[in-house]
């Protein structure tokens, strides 16, 4: 690990979301396993496994005194009689409690696992609110080597964006901003261990160019695997994924014939806190273990990869705070699952694993990412039925897509997510236009500034961070969730401020 300076989490009143791009790149590209040196399990001990992830997010809104930027959680505390804002205290507790659960379970001789996905908006909001009790609790769990085997952080977009309807050139900014911010809060060593990625809303783009760019950015930023939802992908011939409990290789081919791929772990079913809240993945893993015992592995077993038998991994992620089940029933179910596993010892063969731990255990057995079954984003088989990936051109792809949209009413390129019932574009044209306009102006101004000598690196300057912050905040998905009204007005205000920053602070 290179010697690097400790970063303050707040710089000139702003979150530390830029300025150390070379250092972030060096840390995230260290060629070493991140889970294997710390795991206390062997693959031969596991007949079936399960993985649990918790997604945490609260948006930043211009709703403080005189329109100051505050986190929605702070707004909830300050306006307890609006809607369900009385839950603010419970939400705050949920953002901290996993650290307590993990420490208590480890102290009791259990072997728990959890994957955590916190948006940059939320992490900054906790700092703004002075909730160092929450951040310190998370920091103890994250930075103490005693808990390395038990906790895995997943990277995500800083501003909780829906990728298919976000300007694709801005995805890299969100990914890198989250990495900067995480390193400033938890340290470089903690960032070096973040190798899995969780998309906001589990929204996977299915436009070939968008998916290619997403995978390219993730690989460029040091990520090794991506969590996807089962009904957002398909086989290369268009069928549903037959066995989602083993790793797959997501392949993207763009309109120029270039190919990119990344390992994916597949989340089953939809966004339902009850599945995680009641520890359904553990129950499913027990069922899988019994099935594998009564139906011995044969040459056609889904658990054979590269001729090697592997345990299935039942993977699920949900919001970590929303709903009564996650608030009230999850803690007991989570503890009881690990108590039961502790009492059974290794006899059942059912274990909890985190994503990187599982993949690195497989790699230690000689299984390579290229051995995993290939898949692609849902609906892409229709495109590639009409085009030759080796000779495709942008014009040909544009024509094929237009034909499909005319002939197949259900065909679309808005991607798929755990909120497929929500259209992130229809009815939000005013927000989308603001996003596109600010993105264009941001990149134009930044490119112009980069062409001139800077005594301080541009990305370390206040004006850059301030412009970047408003640019990323505008793209937050929450402004296109609640319909027209207060939330779209928030977006327009962020656009107005972002445009003013670019106009006045980048006049040179």
N, C-alpha and C positions, 0 to 999 in steps of 0.2 A: 504494500500500500504506500503510494508516494506521500511525502510530508506536505500537507496542504494547510493553509490558514483556516482557523475556525471562522465560519461566516455568521454575522449577526442576522437574526431572522427578520428584523425590520431595519430598513435603510431610509433615512429621511422621511419617516412616517409611512413608507410603502413596503409591501412584502418583498422579500429578496428573490425576485423572479428572473433575474438576468445578470450578466456581467462576468460570469466565470465559465463560459462555454467550453473552453479548452480543458479546464480542470474537470468539469462534469463529464466530458467525453472520455478523458483518460480513466476516470474512476469507473465509469459504467462499461468500459471495454476491457477491464481486467480479465485475463483469460484464466479463470479458476472456478471450481465448483463453489457454490455459495451455501448449499445445504448439506451436501454429503459429509463434510468434515465434522458436522455437529449432530447429525441424526443418531438416534439411539435405537434404530430399527434396521433389520436386514430384510432384503426382499424375500428371502426364503421363509421368513416368519409370517408373511402376509398372504392370505388366500383371497381376500377382497378388502378394499379400502374405501374410505370416503373422505371428501374434502368439503369444508364449509367456508364460505366467504361472506363478509358483511360489508355492505356499501353504505357510506355515510356522506351526507351532503346537506348544506344549507347555503342558499345563494347570498350574494352581496347586493344590496339595494341602496339607492340614493334616498333614504327615508329617515336619516338622522336629523339632528338639529341643523337648520338651514340647509337641508338637503345633503348632509354629510353621508359618505359611504359607510354603511354599517351592515353587519350580518343579519340575516332574517331571524336568527335565533335571538339576537339582542332585541330586535323589534318585538318578538313574541314576549319576551320578559317585560318590556316596557308597555305593552298593550295586551294585558292578560285577558281582557273581556271580549276580544275579537276572535270569532271563529273558534278554532281549537288551540289558541295560543296559551291556554292554561296548562298545556302539556310541555311548556318550555323547560321546566325543571326536569321532567322525565327524559326529554330529549338530551339535555346536557349530561344527565347521568349515563345514558346509553353511550355517549361518545367516550366515556371514561371507563365504564365498568369492565370491559374485556380485560384490562390490565389486572384488575382485582381478581377476576375469575381465574385467569391463567396462573397467577402467583399462588392463589389458594389451592388450586388443583395440583400444581407441581409440589407444593409443600405437603400435600396429602398423599403423595406417591403415585399420582395419576400422570398420564402421558398425553395431555391435550394438544390439539392443533387448531389454529384459526388463521385465516387470511383476511387482511384488512385493506379496504379501499376507501380513502378519505379524499374528498375533493380539495383543491387548493383554496377555494372560497371558504370552506368550513375551517380549514387550518388557520387561515388568516383571521377569520372571524373570532376564533377562540383567543387569538392573540389580542385583537382589538378590544375584546371584552375583559381582558385581564384574567382569563380563566387558566392561569398557570397551574392550578390544581389538576386540570384535565390533561394539559400538555405534559406536565411533569410525570403524571401517572403513565401516560403513553410512552414517554421517554425511558422510564425505568424498565418497562417491559421490552422496549425495542433495543436498548443499548446494553443491557446486561446479558453477557454470554450465556448465563444459565437458562435464558429463555429463547435463545436462538433456535433450538429444535422445534419450538412450539408455536412461534409466531412468524408469519410471512406477510410483509407489506406488498401490495400490488400497486404498480404505477397506474396513473390515470391522467386525464386531461385536467389542467389546472382550473379551467373555467367551466367544467361540466358541460361540454358541448356535444350536440348530436352531429356526428361526423358527416353523414351524407348531405346535410343542408348547411354545412359550414364551409367557407372558402378553404379548399384543400391545402393551399399554401400556408394556412394558419395553423394546421394541425401540429407541425413541428414546434411552433411557438408555445402551444399549450403543453406539449410533452416536455420540452426543455424547461419551461417555467415551473412545472411541478417538480422536476428533478432538482432544480436550484432551491426551491422553497423547502423541499424535504431535507436536503443536505444541510440547510441553515438551521432547521429545527432539531434534527436527529443525528447529524454528523455524516462525514464522508463514508465512514465504514458501513453505516446503515444503508446509505444509498447504494453502495457497491453490491449489496445483497438483494436489491430489488430487480428481479429478472422477469416477473410475470406482469401482464398488463390487463386492466379491466376497463372496458369501454363504458362511458356513461350511457345509461339506459340499455346497456348491452347492444347498442345499435351498430350493426356491422354494415358498411356500405356494400352494395352489390353492383355498382357501376364499375366496369373493369379498370378504368383509369383511377378512380377514387380508391378502390381496394389496393391496387398496386402502390399508389402513393402512401397509403396508410402503412402497409407492411414494410415498405422501404424506410419510412421514417422510424418505425419501431425498431427495426434492425439497426439502423444508423445510430439510434439512441441507446443501443446496448441491450434491448429486450430480447429474450430468448423464446418466450411463449405468450400466447394470447388466450384469454378466456372468451368463449363464444357460446351462443345459445344453439341448441340442436336444430331448431326450425329456421335458423338463419343461414344454414349451409346445406349442401347436397353433394352427392357423388359427382364425378366428372361426367356421368351420363344422365344426371338429373334425378336420381332416386334419393329418397330420404336416407339419412345415415342409419345403417342397420344396427350398429352396436356403438352407442355414443360413450361407452365407459372405458374406452382406450384412447390414447393420443392419436390425433390425425395431423396431417400436414396440409395447411391451407395454402392453396396455390392461386396466384393472381397473374393474369396476363393482360397487358395494356394494349392500346390501339397501335402501338409501334412494334408489337411482337415481343417486348421484353417481359421477363418472368421473374416473380419474387415469391418466396414462400416463407412460412413461419409455422412452428409447432402450435397446435391448439389443443386445449383441454375443453371438453364440451359440457356445458351446463344443461341439465335436462329440465324439461317442462318450462312453465312460464314464471313470471314474477309473482310469487306467492309466498309471503312471509310465513305462512303456516308450514311450508315444507321445511324451512330452516328452523322456524320456531319450535316445531315438534321433533326436530332431528330426524326427519324422514330419510336423509341420505345414509344415516347409520342403519336404520331399519332395512333400507334397500341393499346395503352392503352385506348385512347378515343373510338376506335372501339369496344374494349372489353366491355367497360362500357355500350355502347349503346346496344350491343348484350345481355348483362345480364339483361338489363331493359326490352327488348322486348321478351326475352325467360326466364321466371322466373325459378329460381333454382328448380330442382326436385331431386329425390333420386339418379339419375345417373349423376348429374352435375359434371364436372371435378373440380369444385371449392368447393366440399364438402370433407373435410378431418376429419376423426373421428366424423362424424355426424355434423360437424360445417362448416358453410359457410365462405369461405375466399376470399379475393380479389386476382385476378391473378396478377403476377408480370412479365412484359415484360422486359427482361434483355438483354443488348447488351454491348459489349466492342470492342474497336478498337484501333489501334495505335493513339496516341494523337497528332502526329506531321506530319506524312507522308502524302503527297498528297495535292493538292490544295484545296480540299474540307475541310479537317481538318484545314489547315492553314488559309483559307480565309473565308469560308462559315459557319463553325461551330460556331464562336463567336456570330454572329447575331442570328442564329437559336437557340442556347442555351439560350441566353437572352430572346428572344421573347417567348419561351415556358414558362419560369417562369413568364414573364409579364402577359401572358394570364391566367395562373393558378391563379395569384394574383387577376386579375380582376374578375374572375369567383367565387372566394372564395371557399366555400365548396360545392357549388351547383352542380358542375359537378361530384364530387366524384373521379376525376382523380388526382392523386398525385404522386410526385416523392418520392421514398424511397431508402435508401441504403440497402445492403444485410443483414447485421447484424440487422439493425433496423426492417426490415420486419420479419425476423425469430423470433426476440425477442417479437415482437407484437403478433405473432402467439402463441408463448409459453405462453405469458401472458393470452391467452384465453384458456389455458389448452391443447394445441396441442403439442405433444412430437415428437422428431425426429423419434421415432420408428413408428409413425403414417403415415409417408410419404410413397408413393408408392415405391417399390424397383426397382432398375435397375442395370445393369451391363455394363461393357465395351463392345463395339460393337464386335461381333464375338464370344464371349465367350459361347453363347448357343450351338454352334457346339461342343465345347469341353465337356461341361457338359451333352450333349446328350449321350456321350460315356462313361462317368465316373460317379461313385457314390461319391458325395462330402464327404460322411461320411467315406468311406474306401479307398479313392484315395491315391496313392503313387507316388513319383516322377518318378519312372520308368513307371508307367501306363500313367501319364500325358505326358511324353516324347514320348511314343509310340502313344498316341492319336493325338498329335500335328503332328508327322511325317506322320501319315495316312491322316490327313486333308490336309496337304500341298501337298501330292501326289494326292489326289482325288479332291480337290477344288482349281483350279488355282488362284482364287481371295482371298483365305484365307491367311492372314499374321498376324504376331505378332509385327508389327512396330508401332502399335498404330494409333490414328487418331487425326488430328489437323485442324486448319484453313488454313494450308498450305499443304493439302494432295497431292497437285500437285508436292511437293518437296520430293525427296527421300534423307533422311539424312544419308544414309549408302552407297548406291551404288555410286561408283566413289570416295569415301572418305576413302578407306581402309587405306591409310597412316596416316590419322588423327586419325581414330578409333584405329589403332594399337598403336599409340603414347599415346592416352588417356588410353587405357587398361594397357599399360606397366607402365606409370607413376603412375596410380592408385595403381597397385600392389606394386610398390616400395615405394610409399608414406606410405601405410598402414603397410608394413613390417618394414620400418624404424621407424615409429611412435610407433608401438607396441613394438619394441625393446627398444626404448628410454623410454617408459612408465614403462618398467620392472626395470628401474634403478632409484635410488633416485635423485630427482631434487630439488635443493635449491629454485628455482622459478618454479611454476607450468608450465608444459610443454607448455600448450596452451597460456601462457602469454609470452613465450620467442620469441624473434625476429626470430630465425631460424625456429620456427614452423609456425609463421604467414607468413613468406616469402615463405616457402615451400607450405603452404596451398594456398596462393594467386596464385602462378603459377599453381598449380594443378587445382584450380577452373577456372582460366582464360582459360586454354587449352580447357576446355569442352564447352566454349561458342559456341552457335549454329552458329554464323556468319561465323566461319571458315569452315562451311560445307554448305554454302548457295550460294556462288558465283562461284563454280567450282574450278578446280585446277589453281594455280597461286599465286598471291600475298597473298591471304587470307590463303591458305593452307601453304604457306611459313611462315606466321606469327605463325601458329600453331606449325610448326616444331621448330621454334626458342623458343617458350614458353616451348616446351617439353625439348629442349636442356638445357635451363636455370633451369627448374625445376629439371631435373635429376642431374645437377651439384650441386644444392643446397643440395639435399639429399645425394649426394656422399661426399661432402666436409664438410657440417655442421653437419652431423649425423654419423661421423666416430667412435664416442665412443660407 
